Amino acid sequence: MLIPSSSSSGSVTSDSVLQLYFRGSRQHVFQSSDLVCLQGDGNYTWLHWRDHPSIIMPKTLKQLAGILPAESFARVHRNSIVNCQYVERVERLKTGLGAIHLKNGMVVPISRRRWELIYDLLRNA
């Protein structure tokens, strides 16, 4: 399931810039193409980067999903979004769940409900 683009963000491309704010007014700028995956943790979200250390944001996964380019990111689980360009392989587990192995060594679960859609999306990419 691809993430729908936010209507307020206009046209977002895969090389879009993410402006993230930390502790008051400190602003950091990242390329969205450097973002490997996002993992929700309650009202916080872990952002895992290609060349930077992982950071935690005081925003929900749903809030951050609205600013990501829809053509590059896929929601694979209720608490995970991955950047499709960093997917190394996909596997089906005996439990019915799936797993995505990312190029940075992380393994992200795929929910049973989204397995076929994600598998087809990544196979055709």
GROMACS elastic network, one bead per residue, 0.5 to 0.9 nm:
[ bonds ]
;  ai    aj funct       b0    kb
    1     4     6  0.89137   500
    1    74     6  0.58786   500
    1    75     6  0.58755   500
    1    76     6  0.72419   500
    1   114     6  0.71307   500
    1   117     6  0.63648   500
    1   118     6  0.66018   500
    1   121     6  0.82949   500
    2    70     6  0.59456   500
    2    71     6  0.70984   500
    2    72     6  0.82607   500
    2    73     6  0.64941   500
    2    75     6  0.62937   500
    2    76     6  0.89349   500
    2   118     6  0.87874   500
    2   121     6  0.89119   500
    3     6     6  0.89660   500
    3    65     6  0.67495   500
    3    66     6  0.75738   500
    3    68     6  0.79022   500
    3    69     6  0.78965   500
    3    71     6  0.79469   500
    3    72     6  0.89348   500
    3    73     6  0.66766   500
    3    74     6  0.59999   500
    3    75     6  0.65433   500
    3    81     6  0.89388   500
    4     7     6  0.89141   500
    4    65     6  0.83312   500
    4    66     6  0.72693   500
    4    68     6  0.88930   500
    4    69     6  0.83805   500
    4    70     6  0.56795   500
    4    71     6  0.88400   500
    5     8     6  0.86094   500
    5     9     6  0.74832   500
    5    10     6  0.81853   500
    5    11     6  0.81463   500
    5    12     6  0.75711   500
    5    65     6  0.84024   500
    5    66     6  0.61233   500
    5    67     6  0.72585   500
    5    68     6  0.72855   500
    5    69     6  0.65802   500
    5    70     6  0.55530   500
    5    71     6  0.88252   500
    6     9     6  0.54642   500
    6    10     6  0.72938   500
    6    11     6  0.89206   500
    6    12     6  0.88556   500
    6    65     6  0.85368   500
    6    66     6  0.50238   500
    6    67     6  0.64781   500
    6    68     6  0.83889   500
    6    69     6  0.89811   500
    6    70     6  0.89537   500
    7    10     6  0.59399   500
    7    11     6  0.85334   500
    7    66     6  0.86814   500
    8    66     6  0.89370   500
    8    67     6  0.89144   500
    9    12     6  0.67361   500
    9    66     6  0.81163   500
    9    67     6  0.66887   500
   11    69     6  0.85550   500
   12    15     6  0.81371   500
   12    16     6  0.61211   500
   12    67     6  0.80907   500
   12    68     6  0.74961   500
   12    69     6  0.53318   500
   12    70     6  0.79221   500
   13    16     6  0.52393   500
   13    17     6  0.89724   500
   13    32     6  0.88828   500
   13    68     6  0.86874   500
   13    69     6  0.56765   500
   13    70     6  0.83301   500
   13    71     6  0.78676   500
   13    72     6  0.85747   500
   14    17     6  0.89399   500
   14    31     6  0.86549   500
   14    32     6  0.66429   500
   14    33     6  0.61006   500
   14    68     6  0.83127   500
   14    69     6  0.56205   500
   14    70     6  0.82339   500
   14    71     6  0.70779   500
   14    72     6  0.61184   500
   14    73     6  0.89901   500
   15    31     6  0.61804   500
   15    32     6  0.60161   500
   15    33     6  0.56677   500
   15    34     6  0.88899   500
   15    69     6  0.84113   500
   16    30     6  0.86253   500
   16    31     6  0.59680   500
   16    32     6  0.56395   500
   16    33     6  0.75194   500
   16    68     6  0.82016   500
   16    69     6  0.73954   500
   17    29     6  0.65617   500
   17    30     6  0.56884   500
   17    32     6  0.58192   500
   17    33     6  0.86137   500
   18    28     6  0.81384   500
   18    29     6  0.56585   500
   18    30     6  0.51709   500
   18    31     6  0.59517   500
   18    32     6  0.59846   500
   18    67     6  0.77156   500
   18    68     6  0.81100   500
   19    27     6  0.66394   500
   19    28     6  0.58188   500
   19    30     6  0.66210   500
   19    31     6  0.88492   500
   20    26     6  0.83924   500
   20    27     6  0.57347   500
   20    28     6  0.53108   500
   20    29     6  0.63429   500
   20    30     6  0.79127   500
   20    57     6  0.84509   500
   21    24     6  0.70722   500
   21    25     6  0.63070   500
   21    26     6  0.55443   500
   21    28     6  0.62735   500
   21    29     6  0.88229   500
   21    57     6  0.85127   500
   22    25     6  0.66498   500
   22    26     6  0.52399   500
   22    27     6  0.63441   500
   22    28     6  0.77422   500
   22    57     6  0.75930   500
   22    58     6  0.86262   500
   23    26     6  0.62612   500
   23    27     6  0.89254   500
   24    27     6  0.86343   500
   30    33     6  0.85015   500
   30    34     6  0.72717   500
   30    35     6  0.82371   500
   31    34     6  0.55123   500
   31    35     6  0.73129   500
   32    35     6  0.53432   500
   32    36     6  0.86971   500
   32    68     6  0.70896   500
   32    69     6  0.77608   500
   32    83     6  0.89550   500
   33    36     6  0.77134   500
   33    50     6  0.88111   500
   33    72     6  0.82053   500
   33    83     6  0.78081   500
   33    85     6  0.84166   500
   34    48     6  0.88529   500
   34    49     6  0.57359   500
   34    50     6  0.53358   500
   34    51     6  0.73142   500
   34    52     6  0.86699   500
   34    83     6  0.88986   500
   35    38     6  0.78840   500
   35    47     6  0.70826   500
   35    48     6  0.61433   500
   35    50     6  0.61967   500
   35    51     6  0.89694   500
   35    82     6  0.84383   500
   35    83     6  0.68378   500
   36    47     6  0.78346   500
   36    48     6  0.56125   500
   36    49     6  0.52980   500
   36    50     6  0.59541   500
   36    81     6  0.88643   500
   36    82     6  0.62260   500
   36    83     6  0.53032   500
   36    84     6  0.83417   500
   36    85     6  0.82372   500
   36    86     6  0.61991   500
   36    87     6  0.87899   500
   36   102     6  0.79759   500
   36   103     6  0.86728   500
   36   104     6  0.80908   500
   37    46     6  0.83301   500
   37    47     6  0.62829   500
   37    48     6  0.53926   500
   37    49     6  0.72888   500
   37    73     6  0.84599   500
   37    80     6  0.72445   500
   37    81     6  0.56252   500
   37    83     6  0.57662   500
   37    86     6  0.85854   500
   37   102     6  0.88340   500
   37   108     6  0.88013   500
   38    45     6  0.65457   500
   38    46     6  0.55814   500
   38    48     6  0.61694   500
   38    61     6  0.73979   500
   38    64     6  0.88474   500
   38    79     6  0.80504   500
   38    80     6  0.57049   500
   38    81     6  0.51637   500
   38    82     6  0.64339   500
   38    83     6  0.86477   500
   39    44     6  0.86769   500
   39    45     6  0.55664   500
   39    46     6  0.50965   500
   39    47     6  0.67544   500
   39    48     6  0.81723   500
   39    61     6  0.71887   500
   39    79     6  0.54559   500
   39    81     6  0.66136   500
   39    82     6  0.87152   500
   39   108     6  0.88875   500
   40    43     6  0.75067   500
   40    44     6  0.61048   500
   40    46     6  0.62838   500
   40    47     6  0.89015   500
   40    59     6  0.88896   500
   40    60     6  0.65833   500
   40    61     6  0.53058   500
   40    62     6  0.87729   500
   40    78     6  0.80507   500
   40    80     6  0.62694   500
   40    81     6  0.86375   500
   41    44     6  0.51100   500
   41    45     6  0.55392   500
   41    46     6  0.72556   500
   41    60     6  0.78550   500
   41    61     6  0.82496   500
   41    79     6  0.72267   500
   42    45     6  0.75709   500
   42    59     6  0.89449   500
   42    60     6  0.69933   500
   42    61     6  0.86606   500
   42    79     6  0.88317   500
   43    57     6  0.87445   500
   43    58     6  0.63607   500
   43    59     6  0.57559   500
   43    61     6  0.79221   500
   44    56     6  0.65742   500
   44    57     6  0.55318   500
   44    60     6  0.52841   500
   44    61     6  0.73790   500
   45    55     6  0.83198   500
   45    56     6  0.55117   500
   45    57     6  0.52679   500
   45    58     6  0.66846   500
   45    59     6  0.60947   500
   45    60     6  0.58335   500
   45    61     6  0.58056   500
   45    64     6  0.82763   500
   45    79     6  0.87877   500
   46    54     6  0.67191   500
   46    55     6  0.56983   500
   46    57     6  0.64096   500
   46    61     6  0.87901   500
   47    53     6  0.88013   500
   47    54     6  0.55371   500
   47    55     6  0.53259   500
   47    56     6  0.60900   500
   47    57     6  0.74898   500
   48    52     6  0.78157   500
   48    53     6  0.70410   500
   48    55     6  0.68052   500
   48    56     6  0.88554   500
   49    52     6  0.52369   500
   49    53     6  0.64277   500
   49    54     6  0.59915   500
   49    55     6  0.83609   500
   50    53     6  0.81830   500
   50    54     6  0.89819   500
   50   104     6  0.73469   500
   52    55     6  0.86602   500
   56    59     6  0.86772   500
   57    60     6  0.80885   500
   59    62     6  0.81603   500
   59    63     6  0.62553   500
   59    64     6  0.68474   500
   60    63     6  0.52717   500
   60    64     6  0.65565   500
   60    65     6  0.86471   500
   61    64     6  0.52838   500
   61    65     6  0.59963   500
   61    66     6  0.89153   500
   61    78     6  0.88356   500
   61    79     6  0.70995   500
   61    80     6  0.78781   500
   61    81     6  0.81832   500
   62    65     6  0.50530   500
   62    66     6  0.67464   500
   63    66     6  0.57529   500
   63    67     6  0.76924   500
   64    67     6  0.56737   500
   64    68     6  0.69409   500
   65    68     6  0.54227   500
   65    69     6  0.84995   500
   65    70     6  0.85918   500
   65    73     6  0.86348   500
   65    75     6  0.86733   500
   65    81     6  0.80677   500
   66    69     6  0.82708   500
   66    70     6  0.86419   500
   67    70     6  0.87648   500
   68    71     6  0.88338   500
   68    72     6  0.80808   500
   68    73     6  0.70566   500
   69    72     6  0.58261   500
   69    73     6  0.65333   500
   70    73     6  0.55419   500
   70    74     6  0.73963   500
   71    74     6  0.81111   500
   71    84     6  0.87758   500
   72    82     6  0.83953   500
   72    83     6  0.56681   500
   72    84     6  0.56900   500
   72    85     6  0.71074   500
   73    81     6  0.65739   500
   73    82     6  0.55607   500
   73    84     6  0.58267   500
   73    85     6  0.85724   500
   74    80     6  0.86419   500
   74    81     6  0.55343   500
   74    82     6  0.55637   500
   74    83     6  0.66229   500
   74    84     6  0.68507   500
   74   118     6  0.77058   500
   74   121     6  0.89407   500
   75    78     6  0.74075   500
   75    79     6  0.82601   500
   75    80     6  0.60722   500
   75    82     6  0.65732   500
   75   110     6  0.88224   500
   75   114     6  0.85655   500
   75   118     6  0.84447   500
   76    79     6  0.80674   500
   76    80     6  0.58343   500
   76    81     6  0.57692   500
   76    82     6  0.70897   500
   76   100     6  0.87994   500
   76   108     6  0.82282   500
   76   109     6  0.72517   500
   76   110     6  0.50432   500
   76   111     6  0.65073   500
   76   114     6  0.64268   500
   76   115     6  0.78247   500
   76   118     6  0.67678   500
   77    81     6  0.70456   500
   77   108     6  0.84488   500
   77   109     6  0.66343   500
   77   110     6  0.53340   500
   77   111     6  0.51457   500
   77   112     6  0.87893   500
   77   113     6  0.88107   500
   77   114     6  0.73584   500
   78    81     6  0.83938   500
   78   110     6  0.89454   500
   78   111     6  0.77233   500
   80   108     6  0.72143   500
   80   109     6  0.77925   500
   80   110     6  0.83592   500
   81   108     6  0.88175   500
   82    85     6  0.86502   500
   82    86     6  0.78192   500
   82    87     6  0.79141   500
   82   100     6  0.88455   500
   82   102     6  0.86482   500
   82   108     6  0.82498   500
   83    86     6  0.58430   500
   83    87     6  0.72778   500
   84    87     6  0.54693   500
   84   122     6  0.72300   500
   84   125     6  0.83269   500
   85    88     6  0.84388   500
   85   125     6  0.89395   500
   86   101     6  0.87353   500
   86   102     6  0.55668   500
   86   103     6  0.54619   500
   86   104     6  0.78045   500
   87    90     6  0.76803   500
   87   100     6  0.67205   500
   87   101     6  0.61620   500
   87   103     6  0.61060   500
   87   122     6  0.82124   500
   88   100     6  0.75470   500
   88   101     6  0.55471   500
   88   102     6  0.50720   500
   88   103     6  0.53349   500
   88   104     6  0.89185   500
   89    99     6  0.85041   500
   89   100     6  0.60416   500
   89   101     6  0.52912   500
   89   102     6  0.71022   500
   89   103     6  0.86590   500
   89   122     6  0.89222   500
   90    98     6  0.72421   500
   90    99     6  0.58280   500
   90   101     6  0.61769   500
   90   102     6  0.89025   500
   90   119     6  0.73310   500
   90   122     6  0.82733   500
   91    97     6  0.89093   500
   91    98     6  0.56534   500
   91    99     6  0.53561   500
   91   100     6  0.65563   500
   91   101     6  0.80470   500
   91   119     6  0.89336   500
   92    95     6  0.83693   500
   92    96     6  0.67962   500
   92    97     6  0.62907   500
   92    99     6  0.64208   500
   92   110     6  0.88237   500
   92   115     6  0.84020   500
   93    96     6  0.56630   500
   93    97     6  0.54658   500
   93    98     6  0.53095   500
   93    99     6  0.71762   500
   94    97     6  0.72760   500
   94    98     6  0.85982   500
   95    98     6  0.82870   500
   95   112     6  0.89218   500
   96   111     6  0.83284   500
   96   112     6  0.59168   500
   96   115     6  0.86480   500
   97   109     6  0.70620   500
   97   110     6  0.59299   500
   97   111     6  0.54981   500
   97   113     6  0.86069   500
   97   115     6  0.72627   500
   98   108     6  0.85423   500
   98   109     6  0.57815   500
   98   111     6  0.65380   500
   98   112     6  0.70109   500
   98   115     6  0.64708   500
   99   107     6  0.63646   500
   99   108     6  0.55654   500
   99   110     6  0.53112   500
   99   111     6  0.85646   500
  100   106     6  0.82023   500
  100   107     6  0.55583   500
  100   108     6  0.51279   500
  100   109     6  0.62430   500
  100   110     6  0.68923   500
  101   104     6  0.83938   500
  101   105     6  0.66459   500
  101   106     6  0.60400   500
  101   108     6  0.65975   500
  101   109     6  0.89304   500
  102   105     6  0.55125   500
  102   106     6  0.53451   500
  102   107     6  0.62141   500
  102   108     6  0.77597   500
  103   106     6  0.73649   500
  110   113     6  0.83767   500
  110   114     6  0.66974   500
  110   115     6  0.60559   500
  110   118     6  0.79795   500
  111   114     6  0.53799   500
  111   115     6  0.60327   500
  112   115     6  0.52339   500
  112   116     6  0.81853   500
  113   116     6  0.76410   500
  113   117     6  0.84811   500
  114   117     6  0.55059   500
  114   118     6  0.60393   500
  114   119     6  0.84101   500
  115   118     6  0.53407   500
  115   119     6  0.58768   500
  115   120     6  0.84861   500
  116   119     6  0.50546   500
  116   120     6  0.60103   500
  116   121     6  0.83899   500
  117   120     6  0.52942   500
  117   121     6  0.60576   500
  117   122     6  0.86692   500
  118   122     6  0.60887   500
  118   123     6  0.83740   500
  119   122     6  0.53581   500
  119   123     6  0.59449   500
  119   124     6  0.85628   500
  120   123     6  0.50945   500
  120   124     6  0.61144   500
  120   125     6  0.85451   500
  121   124     6  0.54787   500
  121   125     6  0.62838   500
  122   125     6  0.50560   500
